Amino acid sequence: MPLAHIESLDHEGRGVAHVDGKAIFIEGSLPGEVVEYASYRRKPSYEKARVERVLRASSQRIAPPCPHFGTCGGCSMQHLNPAGQTAAKQRVLEDALWHIARLKPKQIFPPIAGTGWGYRLRARLSVRYVASKGGALIGFREKHSSYVALMDSCAVLPPHVSALIPKLKLLVEGMSQPDRMPQIEVAVGGMRTVLLLRHLEPLTADDLDRLRHFADSHGIIWYLQPKGLDTVALFHPVDAQMLSYELPDFGLELQFHPTEFTQVNNGVNRMLVRRAMALLQPQAGERIADLFCGLGNFTLPIARLGARVLGVEGSAALVGRAQQNAKRNGLGALCEFVVANLFDASAESFAAMGAFDKLLIDPPREGAIALVKALPAEGGPRRIVYVSCSPATLARDAAVLVHEKDYRLCGAGIANMFPHTSHLESIALFEKK
């Protein structure tokens, strides 16, 4: 069995070693360790492998609390203590900014982190009926596989949702066509829990009765999805209230539909919004744009602090929800929303939105390259807060802002929105030179 001395972690949380000049990416290993490994993918310049045995362990190694870790593909870093996870993600951000954009932030913000367990208020659980494995399997997929992991709990889901997994297995096994129900989505908000069942064949009257009984017995709300996203509809109870989450620092409650995007980690989201407002410093009399605004997660706090704000989003449904949330929170007079495809932004389309004192940008993983290129090289917003879920696209866009648009990268830091995974959120502050 080959040996490796682990040098660092890569952006997916794998240990990096070099053996005979070849890079080896080893799952389950940590910097400073000596491990035996087995490769499962070999390429001319690198290999992907998994740990077989740890011969010299890192001081940051801990026993993974979840019995499914290593098989389930939902988590990749439970063997690294929380402080080590946060530090590793901070290095990923700094490395991306330097290697992609040749930038070093003037300040590294303190990391934003919360509880590591029971935090995941949104999840997509796969469902498979496999008679040879005892019936229905419900959970996340196995690593490097389309198979569903054999699991009866999940430590990153809220405890009451985790406790439903064995009960959902029994429910699915009793349905008329258990092999035609590929997915159950979970959404928790405002003390309410929604389960959205995707079913490929019509449900029988007995199936529907079973779902009603399950909802009444366990205090959940069923939504059903027989076909595409446009077929998602509330099933039971018919008078269920909407999901919501609060931003107590700003006296806000935002409602959302279970298929609409919200952050999975309410605690970290609250801290992230607080950090964003501290960096943006909205003031009465300012006009600020919240680009990729979604249902108003940053728009409404900006307005609460007194600025006039334009929220721009590509989804008409999300814009409608943002407008409703602004009105419900008494901020309709300060908020304006428009539907626009920011991936097609141009200098002309940006100028048509009018002048802004500041920007908040919160794009999906693809980043906002067209948007930052559309900003004027002279003048324009004097401050930009950029919230990102991809260090690589943040770095790419930061290069344009600094090297082409005359901004300084004043600071950057991470938010550990997904503990025990390699995924990270980040936030950066840019100011005009």
N, C-alpha and C positions, 0 to 999 in steps of 0.2 A: 504494500500500500504506500503510495507516494506521500512525502511530507512537504509541508509548506509553512513558512514564517509569514504571518499576516502583517501587512504594512499599514493598511488603511481601510476605510469603508468607502464603497462607491455610492452613487446616488440612489441605488435600490437597496442599500443596507447590506450588501454582500462584502465579505472580506476580500481584499485584493492582495495577491502575492505574485511573485515572479519566480518561475521555475525554469531553469535553462533558458533564460531570456524571454520566456513566454508568459503573458499575463494570465493568471488563473483567478476567476471570480468564484468565491466559495461561500455558498449560503450557510448561515449558522455559525460563522467564524467572526472573531473580533480582533482589532488591532493588538499587536503584541503577543498573540497566541501562536503556538506551534500545534498544527493539526495534521491528522491523516485525512485524506479526501478521496472521493471517487468522482470522476468526471462523467457527466451525462450528455455533454455536447462539446465536440472538438472542432475547432476551426484552425486554419494555418497560423493565425496570429494570437489566438486566445482560446481558453477553455472555460466552460461553466461547470461547476462542481458543487457537491454538498459535503459537509463535514461527516466523516465516519467516526472519528475519535479525537478528542481534545487532549493533547499531551501536556501542554502548559497553558493554563487558563488565564484569561484577563481578570484583573481585579474588579472590572465592571460587569463581569458575567454573573447572571442570577439564574435561578431555576424558573423556567417559564410557568406562570401560575395556571395557565389553561391546559387541560389534558389533551386538547386537540391541536396544540401548537406543533408545527412540523409537518402535519398532514393537511390541515385546513390552510387554504391559501389566503385567508383574510388578514392575517398578521404575519410580519416578517422579522420583528425586532424584539419579541418578548424576552429573549435571552440577554438583552442589554438593559442595564438599569436606566431609570427615567432621565437622570442627569446626562448619562452617556448618549441617550437617544437625542436629547435636545442639542447637545454639543455637536453630534454628528450632522444633524440637519443644518445647524448654523454653518458648519464647514462646507456643506454642499452649496448653500447660497453664496458664500464668499468665493468659493472656487468657480462657480458659474459666472459671477460678475467679473472675476479677473480673467479667466481663460477665454470667455466669449467676448467680453466688452473691454477688457483691459482697464477695469475700474475698481477702485477700492473706496468704500463709503467713508466719509469723514467721521461718521459715528456708527458703531454697531449698537443697535437698540437691544435692551434686555429682552430675552426670549419671552414669548407669551405661552404659558402652559397651564393646564388644569388637571383635573382628575384623569387617570389613565383607564378607568374601568367604568362600565355602564354609561359611557358618554354618547354612544352612537344612536341618535334619535331617528336616523333614516337608514334603511338597509334594503337591499334587494336579495331575497333568499331564493335560491334555486330549489325546485321540487322535482324529484324523480321517484317513480314507483319501480322498485327493483325487487322482485319476488325472492331472488336468490340471496338478498341481503336483509330479508325479514320484512319487506314492505316498503313504506314510504321513507324517503330520505329528504330532509329539509335542512338547508344551511348554506354555507359558502362552498365554492368549488375547491377541490384539492389542488395543491400546488402543481403547476405545469400539466393540468388535466382538465377535461370537461366533466369528470365525475364529481358528484356531490359528496363532500366529506361526511363520514358517519359521525354525527354529533348529536348530543341531546341537550346542549347548553352553549352559550356564547358569552364570554366575560365582558366583551365590549358593548354588548347590547344592554339596555336597561334591564334590571333584574326581572321585572314583571314580563318583559318580552321574551327574555331567555327562557323563563319558566314555561312559556307557551309552546316551545318547540316540540316536546314530546306529545303534547295535547293536539297540536296541529297534525302531527304524523297520524295519530289515531283518526282525526277528522278526515283527512285525505283518504286513508285506507277504507273508510266507510262510504265514500262517495261512489256514484255510479260508474264514473270513468276516471279513476285516480291517475291513470297514465296520460291524461290529457289536460293536466293542470301544471304548467311548467314553472310557475313563479308566484311568489307572494311578496309584495312590497310592504315595508313597515314605515310608518310615519307617526311620530309622537309629537304632540304640541298642546300646550294649555291643559294639561292633565287629561288629555284625550289620546287614544291610540287607534290608528287606522290600520287595517290590514286590507290590501288591495289584491284580490285574487285574479290572476290571469287564467282564463279557461278557454280551451280551443274548441270545445263542443258545448252545445246548449246544456244547461243544468236542469235536472229533473225537479219535480215538485218536492220529492224527498230530499234531494240535495239542498234545496233552498231552505227547507225546514231545519236541516242540520246546521246550516250556516246561522240561521236566526237563533237557534238554541245556543250555539257556541258564543255568539255575540252577547246574548243576555247572561250567560253563565260566567263569562270572563271579562265583561265590561269593555268590550272593544266595538269598533265600528267597521262594518264591511263595505268596501267598494268592490265593484266587479268590472272586469275588462274582457269582453268577449272577442274583440278584434283589436283595431288600432287604438292609439291614445285618445282619439276623439270619441271612443265608445265608453270611456271610463265614467262610471256613474255610482252615486250613493245607492246602496241596497238596504242596509238595516243597521241601526234604527233610522226610520225615515225622517225623524225630527232631529237628527244629530247636529250639534253645533260644529262650526268650522274649526279646523286646527288653528293655533296661533302660538306666537312666542313673544316674549317681552324683552324690551331693552330698558330696564328700570332706571339706569343713569339718566335717561332722557324722557322718562314718563311715557313710553310708547308701548303699544301692543299691535303687532302686525299679524293679520290673518293670512292663511295660505291654503290652497287646495293641495291634496296629497301628491299630485304629480308636478307641482310647481317647485322650482329650485329654492331650497333653503340650505344653510350650512347644517352639517350633521351634529355639530357640537355646540350646544347653546352657550355653555360657560365660556369657551374660548371665543366664540363669536362676540359675546358681550365685551370681552377684553379687547378684541380686535377693533370693534367699532369705537370703543373708548380711545384706543391708541390713535386711530385714524382721525378722530375729531381733534385730539390734542395736537397732532401734526398739521392738520389743515387749518385750524383756528378760524372757523367761520365767524363772520362778524355781520351785524346788522348793516345794511346798505350795500353789501357785496352781492355779486351775481356769480354763482358757482354752478358748474356742470358736474353731474354724476353720470358717468358714461358706463354703459352696461349695468344699468341701475337695478335690474331685476324687479322685485316687488317693493323696493324702497328701503332696503336694509341700511344703506348709508344716506339716502336722500332725506329721509324723515329726520334723523338726528341733525343733519346740516340745517334744515329748516327750523328745527326746535331751537337751535342756537342763534336764529335770527336772520340768516342769509336767505336771499331768494335763490331757488335752485331749479335747474332744468334737469330732469331725469330722462335719459335716452336709452332705449332698449329695443332689440330687434323683434321681440315677441309681443304681439298685440295683447295676448292674454295677460302677460305679466304687467304690461303698462296699465291695463284695466285694473288689475289687482293693486298696483301701486297707487293709482288714483283713488281707489276705494279706501286704502289704508291712510292716505293723506287726509281725506275727508273725515274718517272715523276718529282721527287723532287731532282734529281741529287745525290742520296745517294746509288746507286746500288753497288758501290765498297766497301762500309762499311757494307752492310747488306747481310746476308745470311739467308735463310728461309728453314725449313724442315717440313714435315708433320709427326707427331708422336702423338700417343695416350698417353698423359701424365697421364691419370688415371691408366695406366698400367706400370708406371715408376718403374724401379728397379735400384739398385746400379750399375748393369752392363750397363744398357741403359743410365744412366746419365753419367757414366764415359766415355762411348763411344762418347759423344758429345765433349769431351775435357775439358780442364781446364778453369775456369771462375774466374775473379776477383770479380764480383758482379752479383746478380740476381735481376730481377724484375719478380714478380709472380702476375698474374691477372686472377685467375680462376673463373669459374661460381659458382653458389651457393653451389655446391657439395664440393667446396674447393679443396685442393691439398695434401691430406693425403699421397697418394702413393709417390708423388714427394718429400715431405719433409722427409719421411722415407728413401728415396733413397739417400739423401745427405750424404756425408761422415761425420763421427763423429769427425774426426781430419782433419785439413786442410780445403780445400774447399773454396767457396766464402766467402770473409771477410765481405760482407755487403749484406743484402737482403731487398728490399722494397716489401711489400706484400700489394696489393690492393684487397679489398674484398667487395662482396655484401651480405655477410652473417656473422654477428658477431659470431654466434655459430661455424661455420666451421673455421673462422679465429682463434678463441680461441683454438679450438681443435688442429689445426696445429701449433699454437704458443707454445702449451705445448710440442710438439715433438721437435721443434726447440730449446727451452730453456732447457728442462729437459733431452733431449737425444742427441742433436747435438751441445751443448756448445755455444749457442748464447745468447745474452742479448736482452731483449725487451727495446729498447732505447726510443721509443715514439710511440704514436698512437693517432688518431683523426678521426673525421667523416667528410664526405662530404654529404651535404643534396641535393642529386641528384634528389629526388622526394618529393618536399615540399607538405605538407598537407596529406602525406601518412606515414605509419609506416616504409616504406622501407628506408634503409640507406646504403650508401657506406662508407667504412672506409679504412684507410691507416696506415700501421705500419712499423716501421724501426727496423731491427735486425742487430746486429753486433757480430762478433766473440769475445769471451771473451779473 
